[in-house]
Amino acid sequence: MRESTLISELIKRLWPTVHLYRANAGTFRSIDGSHIIRGMPKGFSDLFGVIPRQLTESGEALPVFLEAKIYPNRASAEQIAFLREKRAEGCVAGVVYDVEDAWKLISPHLKR
């Protein structure tokens, strides 16, 4: 499986419990030939979104950041730092290798 396939599967299988969006980034050349970097900051997660407030245990919307990886690939130091920062801010954030990993991160925050 490719990482892009996993990302698409995560979006499809977690919706509507988690409204996830793909964070696209890339580089290109402008008309005048200059090199342009576009997108998210280095380390930003592949997916970001929110668990709607009506579904959370706390009754507040909860931001979610998921870094999708295909085993045996690992998150970079920048990605790990970003995820750590988001968890410290109270967000759900982590590296996931499949849909089950994502549910393990998300389910403790859902209404019972």
N, CA, C and O atoms as a GROMACS GRO file, in nm:
protein
  448
    1MET      N    1   0.085  -0.118   0.000
    1MET     CA    2   0.000   0.000   0.000
    1MET      C    3   0.089   0.124   0.000
    1MET      O    4   0.194   0.127   0.064
    2ARG      N    5   0.046   0.224  -0.072
    2ARG     CA    6   0.117   0.351  -0.074
    2ARG      C    7   0.062   0.442   0.035
    2ARG      O    8  -0.052   0.426   0.080
    3GLU      N    9   0.144   0.538   0.078
    3GLU     CA   10   0.101   0.632   0.182
    3GLU      C   11  -0.022   0.710   0.137
    3GLU      O   12  -0.112   0.736   0.217
    4SER      N   13  -0.027   0.749   0.011
    4SER     CA   14  -0.142   0.825  -0.038
    4SER      C   15  -0.270   0.742  -0.030
    4SER      O   16  -0.378   0.796  -0.006
    5THR      N   17  -0.260   0.611  -0.050
    5THR     CA   18  -0.376   0.523  -0.037
    5THR      C   19  -0.422   0.516   0.108
    5THR      O   20  -0.542   0.521   0.135
    6LEU      N   21  -0.327   0.506   0.201
    6LEU     CA   22  -0.360   0.504   0.343
    6LEU      C   23  -0.428   0.636   0.384
    6LEU      O   24  -0.526   0.634   0.457
    7ILE      N   25  -0.376   0.747   0.337
    7ILE     CA   26  -0.434   0.877   0.369
    7ILE      C   27  -0.580   0.883   0.321
    7ILE      O   28  -0.668   0.927   0.396
    8SER      N   29  -0.604   0.840   0.198
    8SER     CA   30  -0.742   0.839   0.145
    8SER      C   31  -0.832   0.748   0.227
    8SER      O   32  -0.947   0.783   0.255
    9GLU      N   33  -0.781   0.633   0.267
    9GLU     CA   34  -0.859   0.540   0.347
    9GLU      C   35  -0.892   0.598   0.484
    9GLU      O   36  -1.004   0.582   0.533
   10LEU      N   37  -0.796   0.665   0.546
   10LEU     CA   38  -0.820   0.727   0.676
   10LEU      C   39  -0.931   0.832   0.668
   10LEU      O   40  -1.020   0.835   0.752
   11ILE      N   41  -0.925   0.916   0.566
   11ILE     CA   42  -1.028   1.019   0.548
   11ILE      C   43  -1.164   0.954   0.533
   11ILE      O   44  -1.261   0.994   0.598
   12LYS      N   45  -1.173   0.854   0.447
   12LYS     CA   46  -1.300   0.789   0.416
   12LYS      C   47  -1.356   0.711   0.537
   12LYS      O   48  -1.474   0.721   0.567
   13ARG      N   49  -1.272   0.635   0.605
   13ARG     CA   50  -1.320   0.547   0.711
   13ARG      C   51  -1.347   0.619   0.843
   13ARG      O   52  -1.427   0.572   0.923
   14LEU      N   53  -1.282   0.733   0.866
   14LEU     CA   54  -1.302   0.805   0.992
   14LEU      C   55  -1.414   0.908   0.985
   14LEU      O   56  -1.465   0.950   1.088
   15TRP      N   57  -1.452   0.950   0.865
   15TRP     CA   58  -1.561   1.046   0.847
   15TRP      C   59  -1.691   0.974   0.876
   15TRP      O   60  -1.704   0.860   0.832
   16PRO      N   61  -1.790   1.028   0.946
   16PRO     CA   62  -1.802   1.164   0.996
   16PRO      C   63  -1.756   1.181   1.140
   16PRO      O   64  -1.771   1.289   1.196
   17THR      N   65  -1.701   1.076   1.201
   17THR     CA   66  -1.655   1.091   1.340
   17THR      C   67  -1.546   1.195   1.351
   17THR      O   68  -1.543   1.274   1.446
   18VAL      N   69  -1.455   1.195   1.255
   18VAL     CA   70  -1.348   1.294   1.251
   18VAL      C   71  -1.349   1.356   1.112
   18VAL      O   72  -1.338   1.285   1.012
   19HIS      N   73  -1.362   1.486   1.106
   19HIS     CA   74  -1.359   1.556   0.978
   19HIS      C   75  -1.213   1.584   0.945
   19HIS      O   76  -1.154   1.679   0.998
   20LEU      N   77  -1.154   1.502   0.858
   20LEU     CA   78  -1.012   1.512   0.825
   20LEU      C   79  -0.990   1.572   0.686
   20LEU      O   80  -1.070   1.553   0.595
   21TYR      N   81  -0.880   1.644   0.674
   21TYR     CA   82  -0.840   1.706   0.549
   21TYR      C   83  -0.693   1.680   0.525
   21TYR      O   84  -0.613   1.679   0.618
   22ARG      N   85  -0.659   1.659   0.400
   22ARG     CA   86  -0.520   1.634   0.364
   22ARG      C   87  -0.444   1.766   0.355
   22ARG      O   88  -0.491   1.862   0.294
   23ALA      N   89  -0.328   1.768   0.416
   23ALA     CA   90  -0.242   1.886   0.411
   23ALA      C   91  -0.147   1.871   0.293
   23ALA      O   92  -0.046   1.800   0.302
   24ASN      N   93  -0.178   1.937   0.184
   24ASN     CA   94  -0.093   1.927   0.065
   24ASN      C   95   0.018   2.031   0.068
   24ASN      O   96   0.000   2.143   0.116
   25ALA      N   97   0.131   1.991   0.017
   25ALA     CA   98   0.245   2.082   0.006
   25ALA      C   99   0.321   2.042  -0.119
   25ALA      O  100   0.305   1.931  -0.171
   26GLY      N  101   0.403   2.132  -0.167
   26GLY     CA  102   0.482   2.099  -0.285
   26GLY      C  103   0.566   2.216  -0.330
   26GLY      O  104   0.561   2.325  -0.274
   27THR      N  105   0.644   2.190  -0.434
   27THR     CA  106   0.728   2.294  -0.492
   27THR      C  107   0.696   2.304  -0.641
   27THR      O  108   0.655   2.206  -0.703
   28PHE      N  109   0.716   2.422  -0.697
   28PHE     CA  110   0.697   2.441  -0.839
   28PHE      C  111   0.776   2.562  -0.884
   28PHE      O  112   0.828   2.638  -0.802
   29ARG      N  113   0.786   2.580  -1.013
   29ARG     CA  114   0.854   2.696  -1.070
   29ARG      C  115   0.749   2.792  -1.124
   29ARG      O  116   0.653   2.752  -1.189
   30SER      N  117   0.770   2.919  -1.096
   30SER     CA  118   0.678   3.022  -1.145
   30SER      C  119   0.706   3.049  -1.293
   30SER      O  120   0.799   2.993  -1.351
   31ILE      N  121   0.626   3.132  -1.352
   31ILE     CA  122   0.641   3.166  -1.494
   31ILE      C  123   0.780   3.222  -1.521
   31ILE      O  124   0.839   3.195  -1.626
   32ASP      N  125   0.833   3.302  -1.426
   32ASP     CA  126   0.966   3.361  -1.447
   32ASP      C  127   1.079   3.265  -1.409
   32ASP      O  128   1.196   3.302  -1.413
   33GLY      N  129   1.044   3.140  -1.372
   33GLY     CA  130   1.146   3.039  -1.343
   33GLY      C  131   1.193   3.031  -1.199
   33GLY      O  132   1.277   2.947  -1.167
   34SER      N  133   1.140   3.116  -1.112
   34SER     CA  134   1.184   3.110  -0.972
   34SER      C  135   1.119   2.989  -0.903
   34SER      O  136   1.008   2.949  -0.935
   35HIS      N  137   1.192   2.934  -0.807
   35HIS     CA  138   1.149   2.815  -0.732
   35HIS      C  139   1.060   2.859  -0.616
   35HIS      O  140   1.100   2.942  -0.535
   36ILE      N  141   0.938   2.803  -0.607
   36ILE     CA  142   0.842   2.842  -0.504
   36ILE      C  143   0.803   2.719  -0.422
   36ILE      O  144   0.769   2.614  -0.477
   37ILE      N  145   0.810   2.732  -0.290
   37ILE     CA  146   0.764   2.627  -0.200
   37ILE      C  147   0.627   2.669  -0.148
   37ILE      O  148   0.610   2.781  -0.100
   38ARG      N  149   0.531   2.580  -0.158
   38ARG     CA  150   0.395   2.612  -0.121
   38ARG      C  151   0.343   2.505  -0.025
   38ARG      O  152   0.372   2.386  -0.041
   39GLY      N  153   0.268   2.548   0.073
   39GLY     CA  154   0.205   2.449   0.159
   39GLY      C  155   0.232   2.473   0.306
   39GLY      O  156   0.252   2.586   0.350
   40MET      N  157   0.231   2.364   0.379
   40MET     CA  158   0.241   2.368   0.524
   40MET      C  159   0.386   2.377   0.571
   40MET      O  160   0.478   2.348   0.495
   41PRO      N  161   0.406   2.417   0.697
   41PRO     CA  162   0.541   2.423   0.751
   41PRO      C  163   0.602   2.283   0.762
   41PRO      O  164   0.530   2.184   0.770
   42LYS      N  165   0.733   2.276   0.764
   42LYS     CA  166   0.804   2.149   0.776
   42LYS      C  167   0.758   2.076   0.903
   42LYS      O  168   0.753   2.135   1.010
   43GLY      N  169   0.725   1.949   0.889
   43GLY     CA  170   0.681   1.869   1.002
   43GLY      C  171   0.531   1.860   1.018
   43GLY      O  172   0.482   1.778   1.096
   44PHE      N  173   0.454   1.944   0.947
   44PHE     CA  174   0.308   1.944   0.960
   44PHE      C  175   0.254   1.806   0.920
   44PHE      O  176   0.306   1.744   0.828
   45SER      N  177   0.152   1.760   0.990
   45SER     CA  178   0.094   1.627   0.967
   45SER      C  179   0.030   1.614   0.830
   45SER      O  180  -0.012   1.712   0.768
   46ASP      N  181   0.022   1.488   0.783
   46ASP     CA  182  -0.044   1.459   0.655
   46ASP      C  183  -0.192   1.495   0.661
   46ASP      O  184  -0.248   1.544   0.563
   47LEU      N  185  -0.254   1.470   0.776
   47LEU     CA  186  -0.397   1.494   0.792
   47LEU      C  187  -0.423   1.581   0.914
   47LEU      O  188  -0.357   1.568   1.017
   48PHE      N  189  -0.520   1.670   0.901
   48PHE     CA  190  -0.562   1.751   1.015
   48PHE      C  191  -0.712   1.766   1.007
   48PHE      O  192  -0.772   1.758   0.900
   49GLY      N  193  -0.772   1.789   1.122
   49GLY     CA  194  -0.917   1.804   1.123
   49GLY      C  195  -0.970   1.820   1.263
   49GLY      O  196  -0.901   1.870   1.352
   50VAL      N  197  -1.095   1.778   1.283
   50VAL     CA  198  -1.161   1.801   1.411
   50VAL      C  199  -1.262   1.691   1.439
   50VAL      O  200  -1.329   1.640   1.349
   51ILE      N  201  -1.271   1.656   1.566
   51ILE     CA  202  -1.383   1.574   1.612
   51ILE      C  203  -1.490   1.675   1.653
   51ILE      O  204  -1.464   1.759   1.741
   52PRO      N  205  -1.609   1.671   1.593
   52PRO     CA  206  -1.713   1.769   1.627
   52PRO      C  207  -1.751   1.762   1.775
   52PRO      O  208  -1.746   1.655   1.836
   53ARG      N  209  -1.788   1.876   1.832
   53ARG     CA  210  -1.814   1.885   1.976
   53ARG      C  211  -1.924   1.791   2.023
   53ARG      O  212  -1.918   1.741   2.136
   54GLN      N  213  -2.022   1.766   1.938
   54GLN     CA  214  -2.131   1.678   1.981
   54GLN      C  215  -2.087   1.532   1.995
   54GLN      O  216  -2.161   1.451   2.051
   55LEU      N  217  -1.968   1.498   1.947
   55LEU     CA  218  -1.919   1.361   1.957
   55LEU      C  219  -1.814   1.342   2.066
   55LEU      O  220  -1.779   1.228   2.098
   56THR      N  221  -1.764   1.452   2.124
   56THR     CA  222  -1.655   1.438   2.221
   56THR      C  223  -1.706   1.422   2.363
   56THR      O  224  -1.815   1.469   2.397
   57GLU      N  225  -1.627   1.357   2.444
   57GLU     CA  226  -1.658   1.337   2.585
   57GLU      C  227  -1.668   1.472   2.656
   57GLU      O  228  -1.752   1.490   2.744
   58SER      N  229  -1.582   1.567   2.617
   58SER     CA  230  -1.578   1.698   2.682
   58SER      C  231  -1.688   1.793   2.636
   58SER      O  232  -1.717   1.892   2.704
   59GLY      N  233  -1.748   1.765   2.521
   59GLY     CA  234  -1.848   1.857   2.465
   59GLY      C  235  -1.785   1.972   2.388
   59GLY      O  236  -1.855   2.063   2.344
   60GLU      N  237  -1.655   1.969   2.372
   60GLU     CA  238  -1.582   2.071   2.295
   60GLU      C  239  -1.523   2.006   2.170
   60GLU      O  240  -1.482   1.890   2.174
   61ALA      N  241  -1.519   2.080   2.060
   61ALA     CA  242  -1.454   2.029   1.939
   61ALA      C  243  -1.307   2.001   1.970
   61ALA      O  244  -1.245   2.075   2.047
   62LEU      N  245  -1.253   1.896   1.912
   62LEU     CA  246  -1.118   1.855   1.944
   62LEU      C  247  -1.035   1.843   1.816
   62LEU      O  248  -1.066   1.762   1.730
   63PRO      N  249  -0.929   1.925   1.804
   63PRO     CA  250  -0.843   1.916   1.686
   63PRO      C  251  -0.768   1.783   1.680
   63PRO      O  252  -0.733   1.725   1.783
   64VAL      N  253  -0.746   1.735   1.557
   64VAL     CA  254  -0.679   1.607   1.534
   64VAL      C  255  -0.570   1.628   1.428
   64VAL      O  256  -0.591   1.695   1.328
   65PHE      N  257  -0.453   1.570   1.454
   65PHE     CA  258  -0.340   1.572   1.360
   65PHE      C  259  -0.286   1.430   1.348
   65PHE      O  260  -0.243   1.371   1.447
   66LEU      N  261  -0.288   1.375   1.226
   66LEU     CA  262  -0.241   1.239   1.203
   66LEU      C  263  -0.129   1.237   1.100
   66LEU      O  264  -0.142   1.296   0.992
   67GLU      N  265  -0.020   1.171   1.134
   67GLU     CA  266   0.090   1.150   1.041
   67GLU      C  267   0.080   1.006   0.993
   67GLU      O  268   0.102   0.913   1.071
   68ALA      N  269   0.046   0.986   0.866
   68ALA     CA  270   0.028   0.852   0.809
   68ALA      C  271   0.162   0.798   0.761
   68ALA      O  272   0.236   0.866   0.691
   69LYS      N  273   0.191   0.674   0.798
   69LYS     CA  274   0.314   0.608   0.756
   69LYS      C  275   0.285   0.465   0.715
   69LYS      O  276   0.193   0.402   0.768
   70ILE      N  277   0.362   0.415   0.622
   70ILE     CA  278   0.356   0.275   0.581
   70ILE      C  279   0.476   0.207   0.646
   70ILE      O  280   0.590   0.250   0.631
   71TYR      N  281   0.448   0.098   0.720
   71TYR     CA  282   0.554   0.026   0.788
   71TYR      C  283   0.656  -0.024   0.687
   71TYR      O  284   0.615  -0.078   0.584
   72PRO      N  285   0.784  -0.009   0.710
   72PRO     CA  286   0.858   0.025   0.832
   72PRO      C  287   0.901   0.172   0.839
   72PRO      O  288   0.986   0.206   0.920
   73ASN      N  289   0.842   0.258   0.757
   73ASN     CA  290   0.880   0.400   0.759
   73ASN      C  291   0.845   0.462   0.893
   73ASN      O  292   0.750   0.421   0.960
   74ARG      N  293   0.924   0.562   0.932
   74ARG     CA  294   0.904   0.631   1.060
   74ARG      C  295   0.891   0.781   1.036
   74ARG      O  296   0.936   0.834   0.934
   75ALA      N  297   0.829   0.847   1.131
   75ALA     CA  298   0.815   0.992   1.124
   75ALA      C  299   0.952   1.058   1.140
   75ALA      O  300   1.040   1.007   1.209
   76SER      N  301   0.969   1.172   1.075
   76SER     CA  302   1.093   1.249   1.086
   76SER      C  303   1.098   1.320   1.221
   76SER      O  304   0.998   1.328   1.292
   77ALA      N  305   1.214   1.370   1.255
   77ALA     CA  306   1.230   1.446   1.380
   77ALA      C  307   1.137   1.567   1.382
   77ALA      O  308   1.080   1.599   1.486
   78GLU      N  309   1.121   1.634   1.267
   78GLU     CA  310   1.032   1.750   1.259
   78GLU      C  311   0.886   1.710   1.281
   78GLU      O  312   0.811   1.780   1.348
   79GLN      N  313   0.846   1.596   1.223
   79GLN     CA  314   0.710   1.548   1.240
   79GLN      C  315   0.682   1.508   1.385
   79GLN      O  316   0.576   1.538   1.439
   80ILE      N  317   0.777   1.442   1.448
   80ILE     CA  318   0.762   1.402   1.588
   80ILE      C  319   0.751   1.525   1.677
   80ILE      O  320   0.668   1.529   1.768
   81ALA      N  321   0.833   1.626   1.651
   81ALA     CA  322   0.828   1.750   1.730
   81ALA      C  323   0.693   1.819   1.712
   81ALA      O  324   0.635   1.867   1.809
   82PHE      N  325   0.642   1.823   1.588
   82PHE     CA  326   0.513   1.885   1.562
   82PHE      C  327   0.402   1.813   1.638
   82PHE      O  328   0.319   1.877   1.703
   83LEU      N  329   0.400   1.680   1.631
   83LEU     CA  330   0.298   1.601   1.700
   83LEU      C  331   0.306   1.619   1.851
   83LEU      O  332   0.204   1.629   1.919
   84ARG      N  333   0.427   1.622   1.903
   84ARG     CA  334   0.446   1.642   2.048
   84ARG      C  335   0.390   1.778   2.090
   84ARG      O  336   0.324   1.790   2.194
   85GLU      N  337   0.417   1.880   2.010
   85GLU     CA  338   0.367   2.016   2.038
   85GLU      C  339   0.214   2.018   2.038
   85GLU      O  340   0.152   2.080   2.125
   86LYS      N  341   0.153   1.952   1.940
   86LYS     CA  342   0.007   1.950   1.931
   86LYS      C  343  -0.056   1.875   2.048
   86LYS      O  344  -0.159   1.917   2.100
   87ARG      N  345   0.005   1.764   2.090
   87ARG     CA  346  -0.047   1.692   2.207
   87ARG      C  347  -0.038   1.778   2.332
   87ARG      O  348  -0.129   1.777   2.415
   88ALA      N  349   0.072   1.854   2.346
   88ALA     CA  350   0.089   1.943   2.462
   88ALA      C  351  -0.018   2.053   2.462
   88ALA      O  352  -0.053   2.106   2.568
   89GLU      N  353  -0.069   2.087   2.345
   89GLU     CA  354  -0.175   2.189   2.333
   89GLU      C  355  -0.314   2.130   2.353
   89GLU      O  356  -0.413   2.202   2.347
   90GLY      N  357  -0.323   1.999   2.378
   90GLY     CA  358  -0.452   1.935   2.403
   90GLY      C  359  -0.516   1.871   2.282
   90GLY      O  360  -0.632   1.829   2.289
   91CYS      N  361  -0.445   1.862   2.173
   91CYS     CA  362  -0.498   1.800   2.051
   91CYS      C  363  -0.476   1.649   2.053
   91CYS      O  364  -0.392   1.599   2.127
   92VAL      N  365  -0.551   1.579   1.970
   92VAL     CA  366  -0.524   1.438   1.943
   92VAL      C  367  -0.421   1.438   1.831
   92VAL      O  368  -0.446   1.495   1.725
   93ALA      N  369  -0.306   1.374   1.852
   93ALA     CA  370  -0.201   1.376   1.752
   93ALA      C  371  -0.115   1.251   1.764
   93ALA      O  372  -0.082   1.207   1.874
   94GLY      N  373  -0.079   1.195   1.648
   94GLY     CA  374   0.008   1.078   1.651
   94GLY      C  375   0.038   1.025   1.512
   94GLY      O  376  -0.017   1.069   1.412
   95VAL      N  377   0.128   0.928   1.511
   95VAL     CA  378   0.165   0.856   1.389
   95VAL      C  379   0.075   0.734   1.379
   95VAL      O  380   0.058   0.661   1.477
   96VAL      N  381   0.018   0.711   1.262
   96VAL     CA  382  -0.069   0.596   1.241
   96VAL      C  383  -0.024   0.516   1.120
   96VAL      O  384   0.016   0.572   1.017
   97TYR      N  385  -0.030   0.384   1.133
   97TYR     CA  386   0.008   0.293   1.025
   97TYR      C  387  -0.112   0.228   0.959
   97TYR      O  388  -0.100   0.164   0.854
   98ASP      N  389  -0.230   0.245   1.020
   98ASP     CA  390  -0.353   0.192   0.962
   98ASP      C  391  -0.472   0.258   1.032
   98ASP      O  392  -0.456   0.337   1.124
   99VAL      N  393  -0.591   0.224   0.986
   99VAL     CA  394  -0.713   0.283   1.041
   99VAL      C  395  -0.728   0.246   1.189
   99VAL      O  396  -0.772   0.328   1.269
  100GLU      N  397  -0.691   0.125   1.226
  100GLU     CA  398  -0.701   0.081   1.365
  100GLU      C  399  -0.616   0.168   1.457
  100GLU      O  400  -0.660   0.203   1.567
  101ASP      N  401  -0.496   0.204   1.414
  101ASP     CA  402  -0.412   0.295   1.494
  101ASP      C  403  -0.482   0.428   1.517
  101ASP      O  404  -0.478   0.484   1.627
  102ALA      N  405  -0.546   0.479   1.413
  102ALA     CA  406  -0.616   0.607   1.424
  102ALA      C  407  -0.731   0.596   1.524
  102ALA      O  408  -0.750   0.686   1.606
  103TRP      N  409  -0.809   0.487   1.518
  103TRP     CA  410  -0.920   0.469   1.612
  103TRP      C  411  -0.869   0.461   1.756
  103TRP      O  412  -0.935   0.511   1.847
  104LYS      N  413  -0.753   0.399   1.776
  104LYS     CA  414  -0.696   0.390   1.911
  104LYS      C  415  -0.665   0.529   1.967
  104LYS      O  416  -0.680   0.553   2.087
  105LEU      N  417  -0.622   0.620   1.881
  105LEU     CA  418  -0.594   0.757   1.924
  105LEU      C  419  -0.722   0.835   1.952
  105LEU      O  420  -0.730   0.912   2.048
  106ILE      N  421  -0.822   0.815   1.868
  106ILE     CA  422  -0.943   0.896   1.870
  106ILE      C  423  -1.047   0.848   1.971
  106ILE      O  424  -1.108   0.930   2.039
  107SER      N  425  -1.067   0.718   1.980
  107SER     CA  426  -1.178   0.665   2.060
  107SER      C  427  -1.181   0.705   2.206
  107SER      O  428  -1.290   0.720   2.260
  108PRO      N  429  -1.067   0.723   2.275
  108PRO     CA  430  -1.077   0.767   2.415
  108PRO      C  431  -1.142   0.904   2.434
  108PRO      O  432  -1.183   0.938   2.545
  109HIS      N  433  -1.152   0.982   2.327
  109HIS     CA  434  -1.205   1.118   2.336
  109HIS      C  435  -1.352   1.127   2.296
  109HIS      O  436  -1.413   1.234   2.304
  110LEU      N  437  -1.409   1.015   2.254
  110LEU     CA  438  -1.549   1.014   2.209
  110LEU      C  439  -1.644   0.987   2.323
  110LEU      O  440  -1.608   0.923   2.422
  111LYS      N  441  -1.767   1.037   2.308
  111LYS     CA  442  -1.872   1.010   2.406
  111LYS      C  443  -1.892   0.860   2.418
  111LYS      O  444  -1.880   0.786   2.321
  112ARG      N  445  -1.921   0.817   2.537
  112ARG     CA  446  -1.944   0.674   2.559
  112ARG      C  447  -2.091   0.643   2.563
  112ARG      O  448  -2.129   0.527   2.581
   0.00000   0.00000   0.00000
